[in-house]
Amino acid sequence: MVTILEQVSLSVTCDLEPRAGLRELCCRERRVADEVKKAVAFVDGRRSCTLKYATDHQTSGISAVKMPINRVLEYMRFGDPTKVLQLVEKAMPNAPGAGQVVVKWIASPINPLDLNKISGTYPAHSAKFPCIGGSEAVGIIDKVGSGVKGLAAGDKVISALLKYPVWANYKLCGANEVRKVDDRLSTEFAATLLINPSTAYCMLKEYVDLSRGDYVIQNCADSSVGQNVILLAKEWGYKTINTVWDRPGAEESKKRLKELGADYVFTDNEFAKDGKKMIKSLKVPIKLALNGVGGPSIQKISSVLAKGASVVTYGGMSLKRHEFSTGSFVFNDLRAFGFAIFDYLEKPENQQKADKMFRWLQDLNAKGGIHPPEMEKCSMDEYAKAIAKSTEGGHLKQLLYFDSTFMNKH
């Protein structure tokens, strides 16, 4: 094994004629090193590869053969994701045993859930360090163990549950830890299918029996979940009233949400000033509110709900307590629920509904009725920049590619 460039490992094999002596071998090794330096530019950014040098009495040349590598994004302790996350090379997974598969992960979005798990603020995350990051991804089945049914090498899959880490090139896992998806799905949609579209679907279907023309109100409308709520509501004929944070870029967010199909969009301050008056003019009871922010925001949107309405909380982006006024909560008989998609998917009684939901979402995507949010693509080597943008906020969602050759593919 020789190292010719920083962090690029190359194995060189010389096949010589039987009469070649030690002196000739040394000379040829020098030529190999020179050829390798020229050839390394053709391995398209991959950190590691194997180069075989072949020669005989008629021809000589060099060929590059990419060998699989397994790099992971892991952390050894809880803390600031920009500081504790590291890119580390690991051994390739063992061959899959009975009921197991090896998955080659392609891409994964960086979600708030991922950052909270790394920082240790996510209470349900029990860590056994080192921990690999990530919660949802799209990949391809690389190898299949005995007894596995319904999966074959080359199948496109997504992670089936959020508790399994995915920020790795390759992962050995149980066949039940992945879900096969339509091969026609784009990388972007498949990578984000597990959490946000399904969260929006369940919140709109599980708590209130809505009919066409009914209104739903939500905060955090420019989040990935919020955008999916707008798209699904449009598909089912519901109307949406949406609020976004008062911050730079709010007007652009409002415009983008209207283009998606939002009926009304306000900043939080605009809603506090004009929201109640507008809603009163609708003369339609609002039976469902979706809350991903907490703090004063939920107090504002819950104050316009009909008697007996439901508030479903799926997040707390403000990092503040969820506030309800006594008048709204007690005397208006509001019902408050918490929703977490990972908990929903892990319950055996929900499996048939989940299967139906994922099939329906894929079919809707094929018809153009739902699509992934606009995202910024980044390679695994750019993880630090992508994590920083995700923690800062105000940027597009970051989509992390473990294999950069897929970045420009559908």
C-alpha positions in Angstrom: 0.0 0.0 0.0 1.5 3.4 -1.0 0.1 6.9 -0.3 0.7 9.4 -3.1 -1.8 12.1 -2.3 -3.2 13.3 1.0 -6.0 11.0 2.2 -5.9 8.9 -1.1 -4.9 5.3 -0.6 -3.9 3.3 -3.6 -2.7 -0.3 -3.9 -0.4 -1.0 -6.8 0.1 -4.5 -8.3 2.9 -5.1 -10.8 2.6 -8.1 -13.1 6.1 -8.6 -14.6 7.5 -11.1 -17.0 9.1 -14.1 -15.3 12.6 -12.9 -16.3 12.2 -9.5 -14.7 14.7 -9.0 -11.9 14.7 -6.9 -8.7 16.3 -3.9 -10.4 13.7 -3.8 -13.1 10.9 -4.1 -10.5 12.2 -1.0 -8.7 12.4 1.0 -11.9 8.9 0.0 -12.9 7.5 0.8 -9.4 8.8 4.4 -9.9 7.0 4.5 -13.3 3.9 3.2 -11.6 4.0 5.9 -9.1 4.3 8.5 -11.8 1.4 7.0 -13.7 -0.7 6.8 -10.6 -0.3 10.5 -10.0 -1.6 11.2 -13.4 -4.5 8.7 -13.1 -5.7 9.8 -9.7 -7.5 12.7 -11.3 -9.9 10.3 -12.9 -11.2 8.7 -9.7 -13.8 11.7 -9.5 -13.2 12.8 -6.0 -13.5 9.4 -4.3 -11.2 9.3 -1.3 -10.1 5.7 -1.8 -9.6 3.4 -4.8 -7.5 0.6 -6.0 -5.3 1.0 -9.1 -4.0 -2.0 -10.8 -0.9 -1.7 -13.0 -0.5 -4.3 -15.7 2.4 -4.8 -18.1 3.7 -7.4 -20.5 6.3 -7.5 -23.2 3.9 -5.8 -25.7 1.8 -3.3 -23.7 1.8 -1.4 -20.5 -0.8 0.8 -18.9 -2.8 1.6 -15.9 -6.4 1.1 -15.0 -8.5 2.5 -12.1 -10.9 0.2 -10.3 -13.1 1.9 -7.6 -13.4 -0.2 -4.5 -16.2 0.5 -2.1 -15.5 2.4 1.0 -17.6 3.0 4.1 -17.5 6.4 5.7 -19.9 7.4 8.4 -20.8 10.7 10.2 -20.6 9.9 13.9 -20.4 11.6 17.3 -18.7 10.4 20.5 -20.7 12.6 22.8 -23.7 14.9 22.9 -23.0 18.5 22.0 -23.1 21.2 19.3 -23.6 19.3 16.0 -21.1 21.6 14.3 -18.4 20.5 16.8 -19.0 16.9 17.7 -19.9 15.3 14.4 -17.0 13.7 12.6 -16.5 12.0 9.2 -14.8 8.6 9.9 -13.8 5.7 7.7 -15.0 2.3 8.9 -14.7 -1.3 7.8 -17.2 -2.5 5.2 -20.2 -4.3 6.7 -20.1 -8.1 7.0 -22.0 -10.2 4.6 -25.7 -10.2 5.5 -26.9 -13.1 7.5 -30.4 -14.6 7.6 -33.1 -11.9 7.4 -30.5 -9.2 6.8 -29.5 -6.8 4.0 -26.7 -4.5 3.2 -27.9 -1.1 2.0 -25.8 1.4 0.1 -27.3 4.8 1.3 -27.5 7.5 -1.4 -28.8 10.6 0.3 -30.4 11.9 3.5 -31.9 15.2 4.5 -30.7 17.0 7.6 -33.8 17.4 9.8 -34.2 19.2 13.1 -34.8 15.8 14.7 -31.2 14.8 13.7 -29.7 17.9 15.2 -31.7 17.5 18.4 -30.5 13.9 18.7 -26.9 14.9 18.3 -27.1 17.8 20.8 -28.8 15.5 23.4 -32.0 17.6 23.6 -34.1 14.8 22.2 -35.4 13.0 25.3 -36.2 9.6 23.6 -32.7 9.2 22.2 -30.6 6.9 24.3 -27.1 6.8 23.0 -24.4 4.1 22.9 -21.4 6.0 21.6 -20.1 6.2 19.0 -23.4 7.1 17.4 -24.0 7.4 13.7 -26.3 10.4 12.8 -29.3 10.6 10.6 -32.9 9.3 10.7 -34.2 9.0 7.1 -32.6 8.3 3.8 -32.9 6.6 0.4 -30.6 3.9 -0.7 -30.2 0.8 -2.8 -30.0 -2.8 -1.7 -26.4 -4.0 -2.1 -26.6 -7.5 -0.8 -29.4 -9.8 0.5 -29.1 -12.5 3.1 -31.0 -15.8 3.2 -34.6 -15.9 4.0 -35.3 -12.3 2.9 -38.5 -11.9 0.9 -39.7 -9.0 -1.2 -36.2 -7.4 -1.5 -33.5 -7.9 -4.1 -30.1 -6.4 -4.9 -30.7 -3.1 -6.8 -34.1 -2.3 -5.2 -34.6 1.3 -4.1 -35.5 1.5 -0.4 -36.0 4.1 2.3 -35.4 3.7 6.1 -38.5 2.2 7.6 -38.2 3.6 11.1 -36.5 6.7 12.5 -34.5 4.9 15.2 -32.0 3.4 12.8 -29.0 5.7 11.9 -28.3 6.2 8.2 -25.4 8.7 7.7 -23.1 6.1 6.2 -22.1 4.8 2.8 -23.1 1.2 3.7 -25.2 -0.3 6.5 -25.9 -3.9 7.5 -29.5 -4.0 8.8 -32.5 -6.2 9.2 -34.7 -6.5 6.2 -37.6 -5.0 8.3 -35.5 -1.8 8.8 -36.1 -0.7 5.2 -39.1 -0.1 3.1 -39.1 -0.8 -0.7 -40.2 2.2 -2.8 -41.0 2.9 -6.4 -37.9 3.0 -8.4 -39.2 5.9 -10.4 -39.2 8.2 -7.3 -36.6 11.0 -7.4 -33.8 10.8 -4.9 -35.1 14.0 -3.3 -38.6 12.8 -2.8 -37.6 9.3 -1.7 -35.1 10.7 0.8 -37.7 12.9 2.5 -40.7 10.5 2.3 -40.5 9.0 5.7 -40.9 12.0 8.0 -42.5 15.1 6.6 -45.2 13.9 4.1 -46.3 11.2 6.4 -46.5 13.5 9.4 -48.7 15.9 7.4 -50.8 13.0 6.1 -51.4 11.6 9.6 -52.2 14.9 11.3 -54.8 15.7 8.6 -56.4 12.3 8.8 -56.1 10.9 12.3 -57.7 13.6 14.5 -60.6 15.4 12.9 -63.0 14.2 10.2 -62.5 17.0 7.7 -64.6 17.6 4.6 -64.0 19.4 1.3 -64.1 23.2 2.0 -63.1 22.8 5.7 -60.3 25.1 7.0 -57.1 24.0 8.7 -54.8 26.6 10.4 -51.1 26.0 11.0 -47.9 27.8 12.1 -44.4 27.0 10.8 -46.1 26.8 7.4 -42.8 27.3 5.5 -41.3 24.2 7.1 -41.1 20.9 5.2 -44.1 19.6 7.2 -46.0 22.8 6.6 -45.5 22.7 2.9 -46.7 19.1 2.8 -49.8 20.1 4.7 -50.6 22.7 2.1 -50.1 20.3 -0.8 -52.2 17.5 0.8 -54.9 19.9 1.9 -55.1 21.1 -1.7 -55.4 17.5 -2.9 -58.2 16.8 -0.5 -60.1 20.1 -1.0 -59.3 21.6 2.4 -58.5 25.3 2.8 -55.4 26.4 4.7 -54.6 29.4 6.9 -50.9 29.7 7.4 -48.5 31.7 9.5 -44.7 32.1 9.2 -42.1 33.7 11.4 -41.3 37.4 11.2 -37.8 37.3 9.8 -35.8 38.2 6.7 -37.2 36.4 3.7 -40.7 36.2 5.2 -42.2 37.8 2.1 -40.5 35.3 -0.2 -41.8 32.5 2.0 -45.3 33.8 1.8 -45.1 34.1 -2.0 -43.7 30.5 -2.3 -46.5 29.1 -0.1 -49.2 30.8 -2.1 -47.7 29.2 -5.2 -48.0 25.8 -3.5 -51.7 26.4 -3.0 -52.0 28.1 0.4 -55.2 30.1 0.7 -54.1 32.6 3.3 -50.6 33.4 4.6 -49.6 35.8 7.4 -46.5 36.5 9.3 -47.0 36.1 13.1 -47.3 39.8 13.6 -49.7 40.2 10.7 -51.9 37.4 12.0 -52.0 39.0 15.5 -53.2 42.2 13.9 -55.6 41.0 11.2 -56.0 37.3 11.6 -59.1 37.2 13.8 -60.9 39.7 11.7 -60.2 37.8 8.6 -61.3 34.4 10.1 -64.5 35.9 11.5 -65.4 37.0 8.0 -65.1 33.4 6.7 -68.1 32.4 8.9 -66.7 28.8 8.8 -65.7 27.0 12.0 -62.0 26.0 12.1 -61.7 22.5 13.7 -58.0 21.7 13.4 -54.8 23.6 14.2 -51.3 22.2 13.6 -48.5 23.4 15.8 -44.8 23.1 15.1 -43.5 26.2 16.9 -44.9 26.5 20.4 -44.6 29.7 22.5 -47.0 32.6 21.8 -47.6 31.4 18.3 -49.8 28.5 19.4 -51.7 30.8 21.6 -52.5 33.0 18.7 -53.8 30.3 16.3 -55.7 28.4 19.0 -57.6 31.5 19.9 -59.5 31.4 16.6 -60.6 27.8 16.8 -64.2 26.5 17.0 -65.5 25.0 20.2 -64.3 21.5 20.6 -61.5 21.9 18.0 -58.3 19.9 18.1 -54.7 21.2 18.3 -52.0 18.8 17.2 -48.4 19.6 18.1 -45.6 17.9 16.2 -42.6 20.2 17.1 -41.3 23.1 19.1 -39.1 25.1 16.8 -39.2 28.2 19.1 -37.8 26.0 22.0 -40.5 27.7 24.1 -43.3 26.1 26.1 -46.6 25.6 24.3 -49.0 28.3 25.5 -52.8 28.2 25.6 -55.1 30.8 27.0 -57.5 29.6 29.7 -60.4 31.0 27.8 -59.5 29.0 24.7 -58.4 25.8 26.3 -61.0 25.4 29.1 -64.1 27.3 28.1 -63.8 26.5 24.4 -63.2 22.8 25.1 -60.1 22.5 23.0 -58.4 19.1 22.7 -54.6 19.0 22.6 -52.6 16.1 21.1 -48.9 15.5 20.6 -47.8 13.6 17.4 -44.5 11.9 16.6 -44.3 9.9 13.3 -41.7 7.5 14.7 -44.1 6.5 17.5 -47.0 6.1 15.0 -44.9 3.9 12.7 -43.6 1.6 15.5 -47.1 0.6 16.6 -48.1 -2.8 15.1 -51.8 -1.7 14.9 -50.8 1.1 12.5 -48.8 -1.1 10.0 -51.6 -1.6 7.4 -52.5 2.1 7.5 -48.9 3.1 7.1 -48.5 0.8 4.1 -51.5 2.3 2.5 -50.3 5.8 3.3 -46.9 5.3 1.7 -48.3 3.8 -1.4 -50.8 6.7 -1.7 -48.0 9.3 -1.2 -45.9 7.7 -3.9 -48.8 7.5 -6.3 -49.6 11.2 -5.6 -46.0 12.1 -6.3 -46.2 10.2 -9.6 -49.2 12.4 -10.6 -47.4 15.6 -9.6 -49.6 16.3 -6.6 -46.8 16.3 -4.1 -43.1 17.0 -4.3 -40.2 17.5 -2.1 -39.3 20.9 -0.7 -36.6 22.9 -2.4 -33.3 21.7 -1.0 -29.6 22.4 -1.3 -27.5 19.4 -2.3 -24.2 18.8 -0.6 -21.6 16.0 -0.6 -20.6 14.0 2.4 -17.3 15.9 2.4 -19.3 19.2 2.8 -21.1 17.9 5.9 -19.7 20.6 8.2 -21.1 23.4 6.0 -24.4 21.7 5.6 -24.7 21.1 9.4 -23.9 24.8 10.1 -26.6 26.0 7.7 -29.1 23.6 9.2 -28.4 24.9 12.7 -28.4 28.6 11.7 -31.9 28.5 10.1 -32.9 30.7 7.3 -31.4 28.4 4.6 -32.9 25.8 2.3 -33.1 22.3 3.8 -29.8 20.5 3.3 -29.7 17.2 1.4 -26.6 15.2 2.2 -25.3 12.9 -0.5 -23.1 9.9 0.5 -22.2 9.2 -3.1 -21.6 12.4 -5.1 -22.2 10.6 -8.4 -25.9 10.7 -7.6 -26.0 14.4 -7.1 -26.9 15.3 -10.7 -29.1 12.3 -11.3 -32.9 12.2 -11.0 
